């Protein structure tokens, strides 16, 4: 998974919504500098921050992740789940183990 693509997607949506990096960062309780690092692909957002961004933008996780694959078209739930797992693995490499939401955890078992 290319985190730079995710960052660019976040940046694009933020700008389409007319938000400055400072305003979005404030809404997410993070620094604007950290948000810019995420948007540039230098940092990976934590899973809670990723979910918060989805909620602030009012978009499903698949919408932010869809550009991380070459041909997304209509993605199945299994494909979206696979992308979320890849995202979680990327976060864990950077920040250590994280607890998955119950619905995702149940689908892994």
Secondary structure, 3 states (H helix, E strand, C coil): CCHHHHHHHHHHHHHHCCCCHHHHHHHHCCCHHHHHHHHCCCCCCCHHHHHHHHHHHCCCHHHHHHHHCCCCCCCCHHHHHHHHHHHHHHHHHHHCCCCCCHHHHHHHC
